[in-house]
Amino acid sequence: YKLNLRGPALTVQTACSTSLVAVSQACAGLLSGHCEVALAGGVSISFPQQRGYVYQEGAIASSDGRCRAFDVSATGTVFGAGAGVVVLKRLSTAIEDGDRIYAVIRGCGVNNDGSDKASFSAPSIQGQSEAIASALEQAEVSAESIGYVEAHGTGTPLGDPIEVAALTQAFRQTTERRQFCILGSIKPNLGHLESAAGVTGLIKATLALHHERIPGTLHFRAPNLNCGLAESPFRVTADVSDWKRETGARRAGVSSFGVGGTNAHVILEEAPVTQPAVVTRPAELLLLSARTPTALERTSTRWMESLQNLTSEPSTPTDFANAAHTSRLGRRAFDHRRVVIAESASAAAEALASRDPKRVFQRSLQGKARSVVFLFPGQGTQYPGMGRQLYATEPVFKSQIDRCCEILKPGLGMDLSDVLLPSPGSEASAAERLRGTSLAQPALFCIEYALATLWRSWGIEPSALIGHSVGEYVAAVVAGVMTVEQALDLLAVRGRLMQDLPGGAMLSVRASVSDVERWITESVSISAINSPRSCVVSGPYSEIEGVERSLTAAGIPCKRLHTSHAFHSSMMDPMLADFGSHLKQHPLRRATIPIVSTRTGTWIKPEDWSDHQYWLLQVRECVHFSKAISTIGNEPGVVLLEIGPGQTLSALAAQTLPGDGRHVVIPSMPPVENRAETSALLTALGRLWLEGVPVNWRAFDEGKGLAKSSCPTYPFEKQRYWADVAPANSITGLGVVRESEPVKDLPRRDVASPSANDVIEQTIRRQLSLMQQQLEALESAEHPSVTETITAQARTIL
């Protein structure tokens, strides 16, 4: 998911109210549609960081280095350094995106005092009051609904009383209640952060709403009597207070006032209650990535510790599901990647601690992402209950299974789901029925088509398709050659005609065709060549039994397949005429996705797939799966994704592909003996992501009600770029000037030729010469204070 909309970047400067004004501007931009997401905040960094000040009575700075907002002992503020930023979205968008919402901004008020004040730097009661009233009006709430106000609260003898008077004036427009609202300030904790002060207060008030607790005001002992708090709607407390909800939602106000008279006030409301997540998957997929291998290790450690904390605290499965969801949708994907498949937070933490290769997979991308080729297996891979776990947890998969079973009812005269998903105790009967061709082929189509639809719903689109025997029908539907209804009708008829033929057997042989050819007779056929060292022979039971005995005696491994007939052999000839007649009733179309034919083992033209003769001969001729895989192997690096029950095709494809690492083979479902289908599917999805295949994670989590949670952020590999302060008596490249030395005697370095440093040095010399002239003029005019200032400037340059 990538946001393509670009909004404006604005610099705001309103002195101490800068960052809260920036928040107001960002809200306006969001509401007007100028942007979809906004970052708003401020920064104030002092340089040098360690510096002091001289206290002057009546000035803004505190007498003892402490800010005591609204306290009887308040003498001024203390300045600090810092930065703060908030992420803003329209509420509807944030809910839709599943973002973690800490609070909602209901309204903003911004104005300037104008001429309603004594001087440029003096605050105005009327201006502040109007900004607060404007925010309340825009929020469409009464002052009585505000339970906490994060004040500007500088702790100055003049500023605090004016602020309380302005708040009181605004609140008295809708309420006469006294001391119902707690008043606080973050400045005693952090100091006055100037341009970052407003957003800092906003973050504090937001967290107070989120945690339903109001922090006490540091250094507060007794109220400043000049503030008149006893008669106002406000009270200040030094203790943390539980924020009890009286009526309606909890709300807070945040004030920030700048030198020059720009006032800002924001009304906050607690985040809306969201519906809990619907956790249906028995396992989760956690994605980790970084720009470098070392950063990936640090990321993994951070996540491990976070998951361990999640395990040690009271939590629910939803918490782990939300954390995994955040790793998928709330983090950018980098080239060095790691995935974890786990059933719980503790299991994920253990996997990250041990780097268990069965649950933790890792890869670093090199070059562009690989394309994906879908592999659809043929008959013999089916078993009762295949897809049961996916049917229970994946709505897209379930809907396609239900659709296919409904289409098949008239042709089969039964509900295929009774065999696909047998009830407890009927598995043996279902297994026997699935051995019959008339049910096996439609059943395989249902599973493979539903699984392909699920993959495509997650954004995994194939660049090419390969189908093994009946699997080629699924490939044809995915490529648009035929519809689902046409394919199921053809397979039902195809299976029924095959079922009416004399029974036969198929034998998988772990040997090359040349090793098996001596046992091939007129009645025994090579029905499939699956790899350079694997093929299948078909024929009558008696003939196949003889071949099996001979192969065993020769030490060649072989195994009977779960089929009732000898497919792709001469035993299919009697059904071809009837099937050909039925085929002609279905108009076919050209392929819209390339398909490698397993009848020829090569690419064929898109329009050739609409030839009925192709599908007729496909019943009878040998399946050249190995040749088809070799054809794909000639392409640039691809991922071959097996889509169907078991992992037979994955093993066969791996035997055929060149072992140069250009191609990856991934199964979608577990081996028959392992029914952990969700874990196998998530493993496949995670491995695709490791290969750089784009995934629609929004669709993957759709309908689950998952939300982003607080998870580890990127571990930046920090480098220091701070500008160190040079000693006061030296300057690099210009030698050393002592305070006792006259400026005009500044030594000059001898250099072979002019350079940038020489030019700079000459410029400084000219400036110093002008300063020297000014000093002499000022000294004769007796302006000692100005003389001291210019002298100090000169020393700074030196």
FILO-689904 format. One record per residue (C-alpha): residue in three letters; x, y, z. Coordinates in steps of 0.02 Angstrom, whole numbers, plus 32768, in hexadecimal, padded with zeros to 4 digits. Each point is the difference from the previous one (the first is absolute). Layout:
BEGIN
ALAXYZ;...
END
This chain:
BEGIN
TYR800080008000;LYS804E80A47FCA;LEU7FB880AE8016;ASN801C80617F60;LEU7FAD80A48031;ARG807B808D801F;GLY7FD280908072;PRO805880A48027;ALA809680198072;LEU7FF0809E8067;THR8071805B8079;VAL7FA48059808D;GLN804E807F8076;THR7F94804E8087;ALA80807FF7808C;CYS7FC87F958093;SER7F587FCF7FB0;THR80547FC47F5F;SER7FE17F44800F;LEU7F4B800C8039;VAL7FDD807A7F72;ALA80527F807F8C;VAL7F887F7C8042;SER7F6E80747FDB;GLN8041801E7F50;ALA80137F457FE5;CYS7F4D7FE18039;ALA7FC380817F83;GLY80657FAB7F76;LEU7FB47F57802A;LEU7F4E80428004;SER8017805C7F5B;GLY80477F667FAC;HIS80AB804B7FE0;CYS804F7F65804F;GLU7FD27F558043;VAL807F7FF6808D;ALA8056808F8059;LEU809A800C806E;ALA7FF9809A806E;GLY8070803B808B;GLY8092806D8030;VAL80B67FFD8033;SER8069806F806F;ILE80B77FD48015;SER8074806D8068;PHE80B580167FD0;PRO806D7FED805F;GLN7F947F8B8066;GLN8052802480A6;ARG7FE580B68028;GLY7FC180658090;TYR7FAD80A8801C;VAL800380918079;TYR7F5F80148061;GLN7FAD80AB7FFA;GLU7F6A8023806D;GLY7F6180187F9A;ALA804C7FAE7F66;ILE7FC27F5D7FB4;ALA80877F8A8045;SER7FEC7FA880A8;SER806580358098;ASP802F7F4D8033;GLY80047F9D7F5E;ARG7F537FB6801C;CYS7F5C80267FA9;ARG7F6F8004807D;ALA7F6680177F96;PHE7F6B804D805D;ASP805D7FF080A5;VAL800F80858085;SER80BF7FF47FF3;ALA800680167F43;THR808480797FC6;GLY80127FD37F49;THR801F7F777F83;VAL80947F937FD0;PHE802C7FE47F4A;GLY80217F547FB9;ALA80247FAF7F59;GLY7F9E7F7B7FA5;ALA7F927FCD7F6E;GLY7F537FB97FEF;VAL7F957FC27F70;VAL7F547FB17FEE;VAL7FB37F9E7F71;LEU7F54803E7FCE;LYS7F797FB37F92;ARG7F49801B7FE4;LEU7FA57F958081;SER7FA07F9D7F7D;THR80A27FD77FA3;ALA805A7FCE809F;ILE7F737F8A8030;GLU7FFC7FB67F52;ASP80BD7FE78001;GLY7FFC7FAC80AA;ASP80768082804B;ARG801B800C80BA;ILE7FA3809F802F;TYR803A805580A0;ALA7F8980937FFB;VAL7F9180657F8C;ILE801680BB7FDF;ARG7F508049800A;GLY802A80B57FDE;CYS808980837FF1;GLY800580B98024;VAL808C80737FC4;ASN800A80BE8003;ASN807380928027;ASP7FED8081808A;GLY801D808E7F87;SER7FFB80A78057;ASP7FA37FBD809A;LYS809E7FF9806A;ALA807B80738055;SER80987FD07F95;PHE803C7F867F7C;SER80357F7D8081;ALA7F72801D807E;PRO7F727F7E8002;SER7F4A80327FEA;ILE7F707FB78064;GLN7F8280277F77;GLY80677FB17F73;GLN80207F608060;SER7F4B7FF38037;GLU7FBF80147F4F;ALA80747F777FBF;ILE7FC37F898087;ALA7F49802C7FDF;SER801C7FE97F44;ALA80457F50801C;LEU7F6C7FD2806F;GLU7F8880427F7D;GLN80527F9F7F72;ALA80017F63806C;GLU7F4780188023;VAL80187FD780B8;SER7FDF806080A1;ALA808B80368074;GLU7FB17F958088;SER802F7F627F9D;ILE80BA802A800D;GLY80507F9E808E;TYR80B380387FE9;VAL805D80947FB4;GLU80B77FF27FD3;ALA802D80B78017;HIS808C80687FB6;GLY8033800B80B8;THR80A980577FFA;GLY8004802580BB;THR801E80B97FE6;PRO7FB2807E8079;LEU7FA7805A7F70;GLY7FD87F707F88;ASP7FAA7F848075;PRO7F7C80788047;ILE7FD780417F51;GLU7FED7F4E7FBE;VAL7F8B7FCB808C;ALA7F9A80A07FE7;ALA7FF17FDC7F45;LEU7FCD7F4A801C;THR7F8180348081;GLN7FB680837F8D;ALA7FEC7F807F74;PHE7FB87F798071;ARG7F8680768055;GLN7FA480147F5A;THR7FB27F53801C;THR801A7FD080B7;GLU8005804C80AF;ARG80497F658054;ARG809C8014806A;GLN809E7F978005;PHE7FB97F6F7F9B;CYS808D80027F81;ILE80B57FD38028;LEU8083807A7FC2;GLY80B27FC67FDD;SER80A080257FA2;ILE808E7F977FB8;LYS807F808D8012;PRO80327FD880B4;ASN80347F547FC0;LEU805B802C7F60;GLY801680BA8001;HIS7FBB80797F80;LEU80257FB17F58;GLU7FD3809F7FA2;SER7FCF7FCD7F4D;ALA7FE37F4C8039;ALA7F9D8030809C;GLY7F517FF37FB7;VAL80117F527FB4;THR80547FC480A1;GLY7F6680358062;LEU7F927FAF7F7C;ILE805C7F5B8012;LYS7FEF800780BE;ALA7F4580227FF8;THR7FEA7F777F7E;LEU80577F80806C;ALA7F9880368095;LEU7F637FDA7F9B;HIS80497F5C7FC2;HIS80307FC280AE;GLU7F6980508055;ARG807180528082;ILE802F80B78019;PRO80B680208035;GLY802180768090;THR805C80A47FE6;LEU80B57FF48039;HIS803D807A8088;PHE7F4E80368029;ARG7FE4801D80BB;ALA7F81808C8014;PRO7F9F80687F80;ASN803780AB7FC7;LEU7F7F8073804F;ASN800E80797F6E;CYS7FB67F787F8F;GLY7F5A7FFE805C;LEU7FEF7F437FED;ALA7F847FF18090;GLU7F7C80617F9F;SER802B7FB67F58;PRO7FCC7F5C7FAB;PHE80B17FBE801F;ARG806A7FAE8084;VAL80B57FC77FFD;THR803C7F5F8051;ALA80AC7FB88020;ASP7FBF7F4D8000;VAL7FCF7F8A7F73;SER7F427FF37FF0;ASP7F967F757FB7;TRP7F99804F7F76;LYS7F507FC98023;ARG7F7F80187F78;GLU7F6F80678042;THR7F8F80157F6A;GLY802F7FE37F4C;ALA80B07FEF7FBE;ARG809B803C805A;ARG804180A37FB7;ALA809880708019;GLY803980AB7FC7;VAL80B280307FD0;SER804180B47FFC;SER809B804C7FB5;PHE802380BB7FF5;GLY808E80517FA1;VAL8063809E801A;GLY7FB580777F81;GLY7F4F7FCF802E;THR7FD57F667F97;ASN7F917F94806F;ALA7FCF7F4B7FE0;HIS7F897F8B805A;VAL7FCD7F4F7FD2;ILE7F707F958042;LEU80267F468010;GLU7F897F6F801A;GLU80287F4C8030;ALA800E7F847F72;PRO7F617FA57FCC;VAL7FE67F4E803B;THR80257F867F73;GLN7FC07F507FE6;PRO80787F78803A;ALA805F7FA07F7C;VAL7FBD7F5D7FBB;VAL80927F888012;THR7FDD7F677F95;ARG80AC7FCA7FC6;PRO80567F878077;ALA80A9804B7FD3;GLU804380AC7FD2;LEU808280407F85;LEU807D807E8044;LEU806780667F84;LEU80A68051802E;SER807480617F8C;ALA808E807C8002;ARG807B80587F8D;THR80987FA18043;PRO80207F55804D;THR8034804D80A6;ALA7F62806A8007;LEU7F997F627FDD;GLU80507FAB8095;ARG7FD98095806F;THR7F4F80037FBC;SER7FEA7F48802A;THR8041801C80B0;ARG7F8A8091801B;TRP7F6C7F9A7FC5;MET80347F6C806A;GLU8005806E809C;SER7F5A80537FD2;LEU7FAC7F577FEA;GLN80497FC280A3;ASN7FB680988057;LEU7F5A7FDD7FAC;THR80087F508045;SER8029803A80B1;GLU7F72807E8004;PRO7F467FD78000;SER7FD97FEA7F48;THR7F8D7FA77F86;PRO801D7FAA7F58;THR7FC180A17FB3;ASP809A805D8042;PHE80767F8C7FA2;ALA7F9380057F65;ASN800480BF8005;ALA80BD80008016;ALA80147F8D7F69;HIS7F86806D7F9E;THR80698099802B;SER809E7FAA7FC2;ARG7FA87FE37F59;LEU7FA580A67FE4;GLY805680798076;ARG80B47FE87FCB;ARG805B80207F5D;ALA80527F697FAC;PHE80BD80077FE6;ASP80757F887FA6;HIS80407F9B8095;ARG7F697F9C8037;ARG7FCA7F818081;VAL7F577FAD801E;VAL7FBE7FA38097;ILE7F6B7F898003;ALA7FBE7FE380B0;GLU7F617FD7805F;SER801C807C808F;ALA806C808F803C;SER80667F8A806D;ALA801C7F887F6F;ALA803780907F90;ALA807880418086;GLU80497F528015;ALA80157FED7F44;LEU805B80A77FF4;ALA806E7FD18092;SER80307F587FB5;ARG7FF380307F47;ASP7FA57F597FE6;PRO800E7FE37F42;LYS7F567FA97FFF;ARG7FAA809F803B;VAL807B808A7FD3;PHE8030801D7F49;GLN807B80827FC3;ARG803C80477F5B;SER8053809C7FB9;LEU7FB8803F7F5D;GLN807480157F6D;GLY7FBC80527F65;LYS7F49800D7FD2;ALA7F757F948048;ARG7FE07F557FB3;SER7F657FDA7F9B;VAL7F8D7F728038;VAL7FCD7F647F9F;PHE7F697F9E803F;LEU80117F418000;PHE7F5E7F9C8007;PRO80137F46802F;GLY7F9D7F717FB4;GLN7FA27F6A803E;GLY804F7F948086;THR8024808F807B;GLN7F4E80088046;TYR7FCE7FCA80B0;PRO7F638016806B;GLY8000809F8068;MET8079805C7F8E;GLY7FE580BA8018;ARG7F9A7FEA80A0;GLN8066807D8067;LEU8002807F7F73;TYR7F457FEA7FE8;ALA7FE8802E80B8;THR807580978003;GLU8006804E7F52;PRO7F5880477FC3;VAL803D80127F4B;PHE80337F487FFB;LYS7F5A7FCB804F;SER7F9680657F87;GLN80537FAF7F68;ILE7FEF7F508047;ASP7F4780218022;ARG7FEA80487F52;CYS80527F6B7FA9;CYS7F9F7F808066;GLU7F5D80597FD6;ILE80297FFE7F45;LEU802A7F458008;LYS7F607FC88058;PRO7F987FE27F61;GLY808B7FA57FA5;LEU803A7F958092;GLY7F577FE98051;MET804D802480AA;ASP80558084806A;LEU80BB7FEA7FE4;SER8025805680A6;ASP7FC67F62805A;VAL809A7FA97FB7;LEU807580968003;LEU7FDA802880B6;PRO7FC07F5D804B;SER7FB47FFE80AC;PRO80607FAA808D;GLY7FFB7F437FEC;SER7FE080037F44;GLU80B280257FC6;ALA80217F4C7FC8;SER7F637FFC7F96;ALA802A80AA7FB5;ALA80B07FC77FD7;GLU7FBD7F6A7FA2;ARG7F86806B7F9D;LEU808A807C7FD4;ARG80617F747FB0;GLY7F777FFB7F7C;THR8028806D7F6A;SER7F51804A7FF4;LEU8017805980A8;ALA80BD8011800A;GLN801280737F6A;PRO7F76807C802F;ALA803D7FFD80B5;LEU80B1802D7FCC;PHE7FC0808C7F92;CYS7F9B80498090;ILE809580048076;GLU807C80437F80;TYR7F8D80857FB9;ALA7FCC803C80AE;LEU80B780088034;ALA8032805E7F61;THR7F73807C801E;LEU803E801980B3;TRP80B280217FC5;ARG7FC5807C7F7E;SER7F93805A8080;TRP80A180208061;GLY805080507F68;ILE80657F687FC7;GLU7FE580037F44;PRO80517F7C7F92;SER806F802B7F6C;ALA7FE87F4F7FBC;LEU7FA27F5F8026;ILE80267F467FFA;GLY7F7E7F79801F;HIS80237F478017;SER7F767F9B7FA9;VAL7F5B80348053;GLY805E80958049;GLU800880477F50;TYR7F458022800C;VAL801E80718095;ALA808880597F9E;ALA7F8680167F6F;VAL7F7E80528072;VAL808180748050;ALA803A80317F51;GLY7F4E80207FC2;VAL7FFB7F6F7F83;MET7F637FBC8051;THR7F8B8031808E;VAL7FF27FA880A6;GLU7F577FBB7FC9;GLN80497FBD7F5D;ALA80967FB18055;LEU7F967FAA8085;ASP7F867FBF7F7D;LEU808E7FBC7F95;LEU80557FB08096;ALA7F5D7FB1803B;VAL7FE37FB47F54;ARG80B97FD47FEC;GLY80037FAA80A9;ARG7F5D7FA47FE2;LEU803B7FBF7F57;MET80A57FC9804D;GLN7FA57FAE8090;ASP7F9D7F967F85;LEU809F7FBC7FB1;PRO80557F61803C;GLY806B801F8099;GLY80BB80157FF5;ALA809680318067;MET808980837FFF;LEU80AE7FE38044;SER8078808A8031;VAL80B27FCB7FD9;ARG809B80558044;ALA80667FE97F63;SER801980527F57;VAL7F967FD37F69;SER80947FA77FAF;ASP800F7F8F8099;VAL7F487FD17FF6;GLU7FE67FF07F44;ARG80297F457FFB;TRP7F627FDE8062;ILE7F9080677F8E;THR7F8B7F957F96;GLU7F69801E7F92;SER7F9080038099;VAL8079805A8077;SER801F80B87FDF;ILE807380888040;SER7F768074803F;ALA806A80888051;ILE80B480388000;ASN800C806580A0;SER80BD801B8012;PRO80A27FBF7FB6;ARG7FF87F748082;SER7F467FE68015;CYS7F757FC27F8D;VAL7F577FAA800A;VAL7FC97F647FA2;SER7F487FD17FE6;GLY7FA17F697FC7;PRO7F907F6F8035;TYR80117FC280B3;SER80527F5C7FCE;GLU807F80537F8F;ILE802E80848080;GLU80137F7C8088;GLY807D7FA87F92;VAL806080A07FDE;GLU8000802580BA;ARG804B7F568028;SER808580137F7A;LEU803180AF803B;THR800C7FC680B4;ALA806D7F6F7FCD;ALA807080787FA1;GLY8010806F809A;ILE7F9F80917FB1;PRO7F8C8058807F;CYS7F4A800A7FCB;LYS7F5780258050;ARG7F497FEE7FD0;LEU7F9E80A27FED;HIS7F53801D804B;THR7FA17FF07F5C;SER7F7A7F8B7FC1;HIS803080057F49;ALA809680067F8D;PHE7FFC80B57FC7;HIS806280417F6B;SER800D7F507FB6;SER7FAD7F9A7F77;MET7F7B7FCE807F;MET7FB480AF7FE9;ASP7FE07FE97F45;PRO7F4B7FBF8010;MET7FC380A28051;LEU804C807C7F87;ALA7F7080077F83;ASP7F7B80248084;PHE806E807E805A;GLY802980557F5A;SER7F4680167FDB;HIS7FE4804F80AA;LEU809780707FEE;LYS7FB980507F63;GLN7F6B80408064;HIS80738079805D;PRO804880977FA4;LEU80B2801E803E;ARG806880A07FFD;ARG80B680307FEA;ALA806E8000809C;THR801D80A98053;ILE808F7FBD806C;PRO808D7F997FB2;ILE7FF27F458020;VAL80897F807FE8;SER7FA97F687FB6;THR80267F5B8059;ARG7FC17FA67F65;THR809080477F9A;GLY80728041808B;THR800D80A87FA6;TRP7FAD80A97FF2;ILE7F707FFC7F86;LYS7FA480927FB1;PRO7F73804F8066;GLU7F807FD87F78;ASP80337F487FFB;TRP7FB37FE980AC;SER7F54801A7FB3;ASP801A7F697F8D;HIS7F8C7F728037;GLN80787F807FB7;TYR80848035807F;TRP7F8F7FD28092;LEU7FCD7F5C7FAF;LEU80B47FC77FE7;GLN802C803F80AF;VAL7F9C7F6D8046;ARG80677F7E7FA2;GLU80B180407FE8;CYS80947FFC8077;VAL8015808D807D;HIS80A980537FE0;PHE800C805980A7;SER80BF7FF68007;LYS801080507F55;ALA7F85808A8032;ILE80698025809B;SER809D80067F95;THR7FA9807E7F90;ILE7FDD806E8098;GLY80B27FE2803A;ASN803F805D7F67;GLU7FA9809D803B;PRO8051807F8078;GLY7FEC7FD880B9;VAL7F4D7FD1802D;VAL7FA27FBA8095;LEU7F9E7F627FDB;LEU7F6C7FFA8077;GLU7FA87F598010;ILE7F45801B8014;GLY7FAC7F62803B;PRO80067F778083;GLY80A87FB4802E;GLN80AC802F7FC2;THR801D7F837F73;LEU8019807E7F74;SER80778068806A;ALA80727F6A8019;LEU7FF87FD07F48;ALA802080B27FC3;ALA809880108073;GLN80497F637FAF;THR7FF1804D7F52;LEU803480B5801C;PRO80B880307FF3;GLY804E800C80AB;ASP804480AF7FE6;GLY7F8A8055807C;ARG7FA780657F79;HIS7F5A7FAA8023;VAL7FA07FDC80A0;VAL7F787F7D8017;ILE7F7E801B808A;PRO7F6E7F8E802F;SER7F5C804C803D;MET7FC07F6E8067;PRO80537F858077;PRO80277F4A7FDC;VAL7F6A7F8C800D;GLU80347FC080AB;ASN800B80B28047;ARG7F5C805F8008;ALA804680A7803F;GLU7FC080587F65;THR800180B38043;SER80B67FF58037;ALA80317FB87F56;LEU7FA180887FA4;LEU804C808B806B;THR80AC7FB57FE6;ALA7FE580057F45;LEU7FC280B48009;GLY80948034806C;ARG807B7FAE7F88;LEU7FB0805B7F6D;TRP801880A4805D;LEU80B57FD18022;GLU80187FF07F44;GLY7FBD80B07FE7;VAL7F567FCB7FBC;PRO7F86808F8027;VAL7F727FCF8075;ASN7F5D805C8021;TRP80087FF980BE;ARG7F64806A800F;ALA7F9D7F787FA7;PHE80597F7A8065;ASP7FBC804A80A3;GLU7F5880397FBA;GLY7F6B7FDB806F;LYS806A7FD28097;GLY7FE580A5805B;LEU80BA80098028;ALA804F80A48037;LYS80B180438001;SER80527FF980AA;SER809B80498053;CYS808F7F967FBD;PRO80BD80157FF1;THR803680867F85;TYR80967FFF7F8D;PRO80AA7FF28058;PHE805B808C7FA9;GLU80BB7FE47FFB;LYS802A80AD8041;GLN809880657FCF;ARG8035809D805D;TYR7FFC80A27F9F;TRP7FFA807B8091;ALA806480A07FEF;ASP807980068091;VAL802780AC8046;ALA80B580337FE8;PRO806180468094;ALA7FDA80B6801E;ASN80B480397FDF;SER801F7FAA7F59;ILE7FC57FFB7F4E;THR80317F767F85;GLY807680357F77;LEU801A80B2803E;GLY80757FE28090;VAL7FDA803680B3;VAL7FCF80AD8039;ARG8013802C80B6;GLU7F89807C804D;SER809580708029;GLU803780057F4A;PRO7FBF808F7F93;VAL7F8F7FCE7F72;LYS806D80527F7B;ASP80917F8F802F;LEU7FA17F617FCF;PRO80867F8C7FB7;ARG7FEE7FC37F4E;ARG80357F557FBE;ASP80757FFB7F6D;VAL7FB87F967F73;ALA803F7FD87F53;SER7F6280367FA4;PRO7F56804D8029;SER7F7C7F858040;ALA7F5080018047;ASN804A801280AE;ASP806680957FC7;VAL7F6580567FBC;ILE7FA27FDF80A2;GLU809380408065;GLN800880A17F9A;THR7F45801A8017;ILE80107FEB80BC;ARG809380788003;ARG7F9880847FA8;GLN7F707FE7807C;LEU8076800D8093;SER804C809E7FB8;LEU7F53804E7FF2;MET7FD97FCD80B4;GLN80A4804C8039;GLN7FCE80A47FAE;GLN7F537FF88051;LEU804D7FDF80AB;GLU807280967FF1;ALA7F6E806F7FCC;LEU7F8F7FC0808B;GLU808780118085;SER801680B77FD2;ALA7F4380178007;GLU7FF67FA980AA;HIS7F847F747FDD;PRO80447F7A8074;SER7F6C7F837FF2;VAL80077FFD7F42;THR80BD7FF58006;GLU7FF57F64806D;THR7F867FB07F85;ILE806E801B7F68;THR80987FC68061;ALA7FA67F60802C;GLN7FD17FE67F48;ALA80B480157FCC;ARG803A7F818080;THR7F7D7F857FC0;ILE8045800F7F50;LEU80B07FE88043;
END
